[in-house]
Amino acid sequence: MKEIVIINGSPRRDGNTSTLLNAVARGVEDGGAAVQFYTLFKMKYMACQGCFHCRINDDCIIRDGLHELLQSIKAAHGVVVGSPVYMMQMTGPVKNMYDRIFALTDSDYNPRFGTKKTLTVYSQGYDDPHMFESYFEYTAAMFPALGFNLIDNIVSTNGNDPESAERNAQLKIRAYEAGKKLAF
């Protein structure tokens, strides 16, 4: 059975990012794949130490809460990363996670564990979904080296209202359909 890893980088357990990630998860499951869900704000882990152990070995030397997530990503068919936009960027825990995913690349910065379909989900305060588009593209520029093939980027707007995604039926359907697409 295919497995999709869903990573929630929001501190809000019931906010817009969670709403959309839950819709993605329903789509994945209805598409016949299994979901492994991780919430970064519940996990205890360190930032990358820049030790380069992973350049010689195929794993990060740090054995903390993020180690299990890295192992799951290695085996997964797809990866979903969700984050609210704080200070015009992803949350700090998501950035730290991406730094640690560096361990999944070889010394030539190629993915060691194949290519995974990837979906990103962002929630932002502004009502213009294109407001941070250049940042989302900048972030996605690292995806090929990580073995991530971006299939969609879903943006929830008006994120200062923690229920704006819940009231946006079209956005939830889009997230659900993206989840089904990941499962196939």
C-alpha positions as CSV (number, residue, x, y, z in Angstrom):
1,M,0.0,0.0,0.0
2,K,1.3,3.5,-0.8
3,E,2.0,5.7,2.1
4,I,1.8,9.5,2.2
5,V,3.6,11.5,4.9
6,I,1.7,14.6,6.0
7,I,3.6,17.2,8.0
8,N,1.8,19.9,9.9
9,G,4.0,22.9,10.7
10,S,1.3,25.0,12.4
11,P,1.1,25.5,16.2
12,R,-2.7,25.7,15.9
13,R,-4.2,22.3,16.2
14,D,-7.5,23.3,14.6
15,G,-6.5,26.2,12.4
16,N,-6.6,26.7,8.6
17,T,-3.4,24.6,7.9
18,S,-4.8,21.7,9.9
19,T,-8.2,22.0,8.1
20,L,-6.6,21.7,4.7
21,L,-4.2,18.9,5.7
22,N,-7.1,16.9,7.1
23,A,-8.9,17.3,3.7
24,V,-5.8,16.1,2.0
25,A,-5.6,13.1,4.3
26,R,-9.2,12.2,3.5
27,G,-8.4,12.3,-0.2
28,V,-5.3,10.2,0.3
29,E,-7.2,7.6,2.2
30,D,-10.2,7.6,-0.2
31,G,-7.6,7.1,-3.0
32,G,-6.4,3.9,-1.3
33,A,-3.2,5.0,0.3
34,A,-2.2,5.2,4.0
35,V,-1.4,8.4,5.9
36,Q,1.3,9.0,8.4
37,F,0.6,12.4,10.1
38,Y,3.3,14.4,11.9
39,T,2.7,17.6,13.9
40,L,6.0,19.4,14.2
41,F,4.9,21.5,17.2
42,K,4.3,18.3,19.2
43,M,7.7,16.9,18.4
44,K,11.0,17.5,20.2
45,Y,13.9,17.8,17.8
46,M,17.1,19.7,17.1
47,A,18.0,21.9,14.2
48,C,20.7,20.6,11.7
49,Q,24.1,20.8,13.3
50,G,26.0,21.1,10.1
51,C,28.2,18.1,11.0
52,F,28.0,16.5,7.5
53,H,27.6,13.0,8.9
54,C,24.9,12.6,6.3
55,R,27.4,13.3,3.5
56,I,29.3,10.0,4.3
57,N,26.3,8.0,5.6
58,D,22.8,7.8,4.4
59,D,21.2,9.1,7.6
60,C,21.2,12.0,10.0
61,I,23.3,11.3,13.1
62,I,20.8,13.1,15.4
63,R,18.4,10.6,17.0
64,D,15.5,12.7,18.1
65,G,11.8,13.1,17.3
66,L,12.6,14.1,13.7
67,H,14.5,10.9,13.0
68,E,11.3,8.8,12.7
69,L,9.9,11.4,10.3
70,L,13.0,11.2,8.1
71,Q,12.7,7.4,8.0
72,S,9.0,7.7,7.0
73,I,9.9,10.2,4.2
74,K,12.5,7.7,2.9
75,A,9.9,5.0,2.4
76,A,6.9,7.2,1.4
77,H,5.4,7.6,-2.0
78,G,4.4,11.2,-1.3
79,V,5.0,14.1,1.1
80,V,2.7,16.9,2.1
81,V,4.1,19.9,4.0
82,G,1.7,22.5,5.5
83,S,2.7,25.7,7.2
84,P,1.1,29.0,8.1
85,V,3.1,32.0,6.8
86,Y,4.6,33.9,9.7
87,M,6.8,37.0,8.9
88,M,6.5,36.3,5.2
89,Q,7.9,32.7,5.6
90,M,7.1,29.2,6.7
91,T,7.2,28.6,10.5
92,G,10.6,28.0,12.1
93,P,9.9,24.3,12.8
94,V,9.2,23.7,9.1
95,K,12.5,25.4,8.1
96,N,14.4,23.3,10.6
97,M,12.7,20.2,9.3
98,Y,13.8,21.1,5.7
99,D,17.3,21.6,6.9
100,R,17.3,18.1,8.4
101,I,15.8,16.6,5.2
102,F,19.2,17.5,3.7
103,A,20.3,14.2,5.1
104,L,18.2,12.5,2.4
105,T,20.5,13.8,-0.3
106,D,23.9,12.4,-1.4
107,S,27.2,14.2,-1.5
108,D,26.3,15.5,-5.0
109,Y,22.9,16.8,-3.7
110,N,20.9,14.2,-5.4
111,P,18.0,12.4,-3.7
112,R,19.1,9.1,-2.2
113,F,15.6,7.6,-1.8
114,G,13.8,8.3,-5.1
115,T,11.3,11.0,-6.1
116,K,8.2,11.6,-4.1
117,K,5.1,13.5,-5.2
118,T,4.9,16.5,-3.0
119,L,2.1,18.9,-2.1
120,T,2.5,22.1,-0.1
121,V,-0.2,23.8,1.9
122,Y,0.1,27.3,3.2
123,S,-2.2,29.6,5.2
124,Q,-1.6,33.3,5.2
125,G,-3.3,36.4,6.6
126,Y,-3.5,38.3,3.3
127,D,-6.5,37.9,1.1
128,D,-4.4,37.8,-2.1
129,P,-3.3,34.1,-2.7
130,H,-0.4,35.3,-4.8
131,M,1.1,37.6,-2.1
132,F,3.9,35.2,-1.2
133,E,4.1,33.3,-4.5
134,S,7.7,34.2,-5.1
135,Y,8.6,32.8,-1.6
136,F,6.7,29.6,-2.3
137,E,8.6,29.3,-5.6
138,Y,11.9,30.1,-3.9
139,T,11.2,27.3,-1.3
140,A,10.2,24.8,-4.0
141,A,13.5,25.4,-5.8
142,M,15.1,23.0,-3.3
143,F,12.6,20.3,-3.9
144,P,14.3,18.5,-6.8
145,A,17.5,18.0,-4.7
146,L,15.3,16.5,-1.9
147,G,13.5,14.2,-4.3
148,F,10.3,16.1,-4.1
149,N,8.2,16.6,-7.2
150,L,5.8,19.4,-6.5
151,I,2.3,18.6,-7.9
152,D,0.4,21.5,-6.3
153,N,0.7,24.4,-3.9
154,I,-2.5,25.2,-2.0
155,V,-2.9,28.6,-0.4
156,S,-5.5,29.5,2.2
157,T,-6.1,33.2,2.6
158,N,-7.4,35.4,5.4
159,G,-5.6,33.2,7.9
160,N,-6.1,35.6,10.8
161,D,-9.5,34.0,11.0
162,P,-8.7,30.4,12.1
163,E,-11.9,29.1,10.4
164,S,-11.5,30.8,7.0
165,A,-10.4,27.5,5.4
166,E,-13.3,25.6,7.0
167,R,-15.8,28.0,5.3
168,N,-14.1,27.7,1.9
169,A,-15.7,24.7,0.3
170,Q,-13.8,25.0,-3.0
171,L,-10.5,25.1,-1.2
172,K,-11.3,22.0,0.8
173,I,-12.4,20.2,-2.3
174,R,-9.1,21.2,-4.0
175,A,-7.2,19.9,-1.0
176,Y,-9.2,16.6,-1.0
177,E,-8.6,16.1,-4.8
178,A,-4.9,16.8,-4.4
179,G,-4.8,14.1,-1.7
180,K,-6.5,11.6,-4.1
181,K,-3.9,12.6,-6.8
182,L,-1.1,11.8,-4.4
183,A,-2.5,8.4,-3.7
184,F,-2.5,7.4,-7.4
